[in-house]
Amino acid sequence: MNILYVEDNKINAMVMDKMLSKNNSNVILAENGSQALKVVKNKTLDLILVDINLGLNQMDGCELLQRFRKLDILKNIPVFAVTAYAMPGDKQRFMNVGFDNYFSKPVNFDELLSVISTINTSAPKSN
């Protein structure tokens, strides 16, 4: 499974890469929205994980999601929010923006891997 993880924090990116790689996933890392938009045009993806806060003077995860949704190549690709925003109402706010799922940091990897396994078995495979 090819997973794009958009995360500006190098330690968070490294931890996610290691955890998902243990699940035989190929993780592609992007530090910001601009890099992510380049990746999606050149890679076949099965899932995209997006941090909401991508750094000062950068587009945030919600804006990036809106740009993703305009691309036909991502039409059937799930996009999950992975964020430190974990106050009451945050999950619903991000789901209302259009994310397919939401995980607060620190991520419960068992839960994330369980959700990923359902995508892996039910999503149509792209060539």
Secondary structure as GFF3:
##gff-version 3
##sequence-region A 1 127
A	DSSP	beta_strand	2	6	.	.	.	ID=ss1
A	DSSP	alpha_helix	10	21	.	.	.	ID=ss2
A	DSSP	beta_strand	26	30	.	.	.	ID=ss3
A	DSSP	alpha_helix	33	42	.	.	.	ID=ss4
A	DSSP	beta_strand	47	50	.	.	.	ID=ss5
A	DSSP	alpha_helix	61	69	.	.	.	ID=ss6
A	DSSP	three_ten_helix	72	74	.	.	.	ID=ss7
A	DSSP	beta_strand	79	83	.	.	.	ID=ss8
A	DSSP	alpha_helix	90	97	.	.	.	ID=ss9
A	DSSP	beta_strand	101	104	.	.	.	ID=ss10
A	DSSP	alpha_helix	109	122	.	.	.	ID=ss11
###
